[in-house]
């Protein structure tokens, strides 16, 4: 078998995976967790420990590191790379930001004239359209009686994702410049750890009122260890696949210990190995995404729907479990429509 045939065989192997299922699973966990968190409904509280949004979000970043690296290497054109990323990310994102600003005017305590003349509305549009959601997460007079007035608390991760898209070409350039690629991975991973350690020490020294530390944690460097771990899956794919069973055992042990003690020193590496093991270990899930990639839609549409249900007090007026099922069903329907009517159409454009 020549080099070209080996390369084609490797590409075919990498393309047969369960990442579509994993992304769907992570998005589903986020929905359930946010239903519990935003509703604070007593019957749901006990379920919180079973649904970890941080685990799901970091899983997204690992998968993104792997898949986006493959996309960039395959494209070999930085302009085309950014066009492809924009076509996947922006249509649904812009839609939910603009639609929310219009739709929730109906539920504001202000009348239409007061609502559309309120500077908060335009600050919201500016902040969210430019991926700095934390500057203005709320709309004027909307969800004031909810635990949070935030319209779409899930969108903060999109800012981090976009940042990763921007720095990926730089990371890959560095990787190509070093004969020993592992040096680049270790250095970037260490920088991510130092950032988190710095925030931890600052939080330990300063009073709790310094809430800006939480904002800093949710920026790009706070998740760099996960993203670079995902990139390593692509570059050391052959090695990981060769020893995936042994590495998975080690990863389970490391992940379990660090998760129990709430540590994130080696957890990103362990988690990335477990994701790779699952992605290439259950072939019956390979065709999960054949009808479409709904995970993105599920992720960006669910938060406003939950907030609306909570604000209308539907969980107290009706059977809370049926309401929760209705929320999930509505989100799935919107994700299906979004994929077929919006996202897929933009992806097909030249």
C-alpha positions in Angstrom: 0.0 0.0 0.0 1.5 3.3 -1.1 1.4 6.6 0.9 -1.6 8.0 -0.9 -3.6 4.8 -0.3 -2.7 4.9 3.4 -3.7 8.5 3.6 -7.1 7.7 2.0 -7.6 4.8 4.3 -6.9 7.0 7.4 -9.3 9.7 6.1 -12.0 7.1 5.7 -11.4 5.8 9.2 -11.5 9.3 10.7 -14.7 10.1 9.0 -16.5 7.1 10.4 -17.2 8.3 13.9 -19.9 9.1 16.5 -19.2 12.8 17.0 -22.7 13.7 15.8 -24.1 11.5 18.5 -21.8 12.9 21.2 -22.6 16.5 20.3 -26.3 15.7 20.4 -25.8 14.0 23.8 -23.9 17.0 25.2 -26.6 19.4 23.9 -29.3 17.3 25.4 -27.5 17.3 28.8 -27.3 21.1 28.6 -31.1 21.4 28.0 -31.9 19.2 31.0 -29.5 21.0 33.3 -30.8 24.5 32.3 -34.4 23.4 32.9 -33.4 22.4 36.4 -31.3 25.6 37.0 -33.6 28.1 35.5 -36.9 26.8 36.9 -35.6 25.9 40.4 -38.6 23.6 40.5 -38.3 21.5 43.7 -39.2 18.2 41.9 -36.2 18.7 39.5 -33.5 19.7 41.9 -32.4 16.2 42.8 -31.6 15.6 39.1 -29.0 18.4 39.0 -26.1 16.1 40.0 -26.7 13.9 37.0 -26.4 16.7 34.3 -23.2 18.7 34.2 -23.1 21.6 31.7 -19.4 22.2 32.2 -18.7 18.6 31.2 -20.9 19.1 28.1 -19.3 22.4 27.1 -15.8 21.2 27.5 -16.7 18.1 25.5 -17.9 20.4 22.7 -14.5 22.2 22.8 -12.6 19.0 22.5 -14.6 17.7 19.6 -14.3 21.2 18.0 -10.5 21.1 18.3 -10.4 17.7 16.5 -12.9 18.4 13.8 -12.0 22.0 13.0 -8.3 21.1 12.8 -9.2 18.4 10.2 -11.3 21.0 8.3 -8.5 23.5 8.3 -5.8 21.0 7.2 -8.1 19.7 4.5 -9.0 23.2 3.2 -5.4 24.5 3.0 -6.8 27.9 2.4 -7.3 30.3 5.3 -9.9 32.5 3.5 -12.0 29.4 2.6 -11.5 28.1 6.1 -13.1 31.2 7.6 -15.9 31.3 5.1 -16.8 27.7 5.9 -16.7 28.4 9.6 -18.9 31.5 9.2 -21.4 29.6 7.0 -21.8 27.0 9.8 -21.9 29.3 12.7 -23.5 32.6 11.8 -26.9 32.0 10.1 -28.6 30.4 13.1 -26.7 32.6 15.6 -27.7 35.8 13.9 -31.3 34.5 13.6 -31.7 33.8 17.3 -30.2 37.1 18.4 -32.3 39.2 16.1 -35.5 37.1 16.5 -35.2 37.2 20.3 -34.8 41.0 20.2 -38.1 41.3 18.2 -40.1 38.4 19.7 -39.6 39.2 23.4 -40.9 42.7 22.9 -44.3 41.0 23.3 -43.4 39.9 26.8 -41.7 43.1 28.0 -43.2 45.2 30.8 -42.8 48.2 28.4 -45.0 49.0 25.5 -43.6 48.7 22.0 -42.6 52.4 21.8 -40.8 52.3 25.1 -39.2 48.9 24.3 -37.8 49.9 20.9 -36.6 53.3 22.0 -34.8 51.8 25.0 -31.0 51.9 24.7 -30.7 48.5 26.4 -32.2 46.9 23.3 -29.5 48.2 21.1 -26.8 47.5 23.6 -28.1 43.9 23.7 -28.0 43.7 19.9 -24.4 45.1 19.7 -23.1 42.9 22.5 -24.6 39.7 21.2 -23.9 40.3 17.5 -20.3 40.9 18.3 -20.0 37.9 20.6 -19.6 39.8 23.9 -22.8 38.6 25.4 -21.8 39.3 29.0 -21.8 43.1 28.4 -25.6 43.1 27.9 -27.4 39.7 28.3 -30.8 41.1 29.0 -33.5 42.9 27.1 -35.5 45.8 28.5 -38.3 44.7 30.8 -38.1 41.0 29.9 -37.8 38.1 32.4 -37.5 40.5 35.3 -39.2 37.9 37.7 -37.0 35.0 36.6 -33.9 34.0 38.5 -31.9 35.6 35.6 -33.1 38.2 33.1 -30.6 36.7 30.6 -32.2 36.0 27.3 -29.8 33.3 26.0 -27.2 32.3 28.5 -25.9 29.6 26.2 -24.4 32.0 23.7 -21.3 32.8 25.8 -19.7 29.6 24.5 -20.0 30.8 20.9 -17.6 33.7 21.7 -15.0 31.1 22.9 -15.6 29.0 19.8 -15.1 31.9 17.5 -11.9 32.8 19.3 -10.7 29.2 18.8 -11.5 29.5 15.1 -9.3 32.6 14.9 -6.3 31.2 16.8 -6.3 27.8 15.2 -4.3 28.8 12.1 -1.7 30.3 14.4 -1.5 27.1 16.5 -1.2 25.0 13.4 1.5 27.3 12.0 3.5 26.8 15.2 3.0 23.0 15.0 4.4 22.9 11.5 7.5 25.0 12.6 8.6 22.6 15.2 10.1 19.2 14.4 8.9 17.9 17.8 5.2 18.8 17.6 4.7 17.7 21.2 6.6 20.8 22.4 3.9 23.1 21.0 1.1 21.1 22.6 2.7 21.0 26.0 3.5 24.7 25.9 -0.1 25.7 25.0 -1.5 23.3 27.5 0.7 24.7 30.2 -0.4 28.2 29.3 -4.0 27.2 29.8 -3.2 25.6 33.1 -1.3 28.7 34.3 -4.3 30.9 33.4 -6.7 28.8 35.4 -4.2 28.7 38.3 -3.8 32.4 38.2 -7.6 32.9 38.4 -7.8 30.4 41.3 -5.1 32.2 43.3 -6.7 35.6 42.6 -10.1 34.3 43.7 -8.5 32.9 46.9 -6.8 36.2 47.8 -9.5 38.7 46.7 -13.0 38.9 48.2 -15.9 37.1 46.5 -17.3 40.3 45.3 -14.8 40.2 42.4 -17.3 38.6 40.0 -15.2 39.5 37.0 -13.1 36.4 37.8 -16.0 34.3 36.7 -16.2 36.3 33.4 -12.5 35.8 32.9 -12.8 32.1 33.5 -15.3 31.9 30.7 -13.0 33.4 28.1 -10.8 31.5 25.6 -7.7 30.8 27.9 -10.0 29.1 30.4 -10.8 26.4 27.9 -7.5 26.3 26.0 -6.5 23.0 27.6 -9.6 21.3 26.2 -9.2 22.8 22.8 -5.6 21.9 22.4 -6.3 18.3 23.7 -8.9 18.0 20.8 -6.3 19.2 18.3 -3.8 16.6 19.7 -6.4 13.9 18.9 -6.0 14.9 15.2 -2.2 15.1 15.1 -1.6 11.9 17.2 -4.6 10.0 15.9 -2.6 6.9 14.8 -0.9 6.7 18.2 -4.1 7.1 20.2 -6.0 4.6 18.0 -3.2 2.0 18.4 -3.3 2.1 22.2 -6.9 3.4 22.6 -8.0 0.5 24.9 -5.1 0.9 27.3 -5.3 4.7 27.2 -9.0 4.6 27.9 -8.5 2.7 31.1 -5.9 5.2 32.3 -8.2 8.0 31.2 -11.1 6.7 33.2 -9.0 6.5 36.4 -7.5 10.0 35.9 -10.9 11.6 34.9 -12.7 10.0 37.9 -10.1 11.2 40.4 -10.0 14.7 39.1 -13.7 15.0 38.6 -14.3 13.9 42.2 -11.9 16.5 43.5 -13.0 19.1 41.0 -9.6 19.4 39.4 -8.7 20.2 35.8 -5.0 19.4 35.6 -5.1 16.3 33.5 -8.8 16.0 33.1 -8.9 17.7 29.6 -6.4 15.0 28.3 -8.3 12.2 30.0 -11.6 13.5 28.7 -10.3 13.8 25.1 -9.1 10.2 25.2 -12.5 9.0 26.4 -14.3 11.0 23.7 -12.0 9.5 21.0 -12.6 6.0 22.4 -16.3 6.5 22.3 -16.3 8.2 18.9 -14.6 5.3 17.3 -15.7 2.5 19.5 -19.4 2.1 18.8 -20.0 1.7 15.0 -23.7 1.3 15.3 -23.9 5.1 16.1 -21.9 6.1 13.0 -25.0 7.2 11.1 -26.5 9.2 13.8 -26.3 12.5 11.8 -27.5 11.2 8.5 -30.7 13.2 8.8 -28.9 16.4 9.8 -26.7 18.1 12.4 -29.3 19.3 15.0 -26.9 19.7 18.0 -26.1 23.4 17.2 -29.7 24.3 16.9 -30.6 22.5 20.1 -27.9 24.3 21.9 -28.6 27.9 20.8 -32.4 27.7 20.9 -33.2 26.0 24.2 -32.3 28.8 26.7 -34.9 31.5 25.6 -37.6 28.8 25.5 -36.9 27.7 29.0 -36.8 31.3 30.2 -40.2 32.0 28.5 -41.8 28.9 30.1 -40.5 29.9 33.5 -41.7 33.5 33.2 -45.2 32.3 32.2 -45.1 30.1 35.3 -46.2 27.1 33.3 -44.4 24.6 35.5 -46.7 25.5 38.3 -49.8 25.7 36.2 -49.5 22.3 34.6 -47.7 19.0 35.2 -44.0 20.0 35.4 -42.8 16.8 33.8 -45.1 17.3 30.8 -44.0 20.9 30.5 -40.3 19.8 30.6 -41.1 17.2 27.8 -42.8 20.0 25.8 -39.8 22.2 26.2 -37.5 19.5 24.9 -39.9 18.6 22.0 -40.2 22.3 21.0 -36.4 22.7 21.0 -36.0 19.6 18.9 -38.6 20.8 16.4 -36.9 24.2 16.1 -33.5 22.6 15.7 -34.9 20.4 12.9 -36.5 23.4 11.1 -33.4 25.5 11.6 -31.2 22.8 10.1 -33.4 22.2 7.1 -34.6 25.8 6.4 -31.6 27.8 7.4 -28.3 26.1 8.3 -28.1 23.5 5.6 -29.0 26.0 2.9 -26.2 28.3 3.8 -23.7 25.4 3.9 -24.7 24.4 0.4 -24.1 27.8 -1.0 -20.9 28.3 -3.0 
